[in-house]
């Protein structure tokens, strides 16, 4: 699935997520979800504030990297296995 990736240290980009594990790698940890309307979700690091991650310049209400994904497509994403 395609996702919009908003890293803390560079410009936004369109990326492909093949598994939930890919999303975990993008946010550098445990994924927290915040719904954005009916069709989209923000994904970010659940422990980002505790870890001292920087404020995201694209979405200053979040810290660390942020993904914006389609809700239905994300709900159907396979989990994946880290390190494989």
Buried (B, 14 or more C-beta within 10 A) or exposed (E): BEBBBBBBEEEEEEBEBEBBBBBBBBBBBEBBBEEEEEEBBBBBBBBBEEEEBEBBEBBEEBBBBBBBBBBEEBEEBEEBEEEE
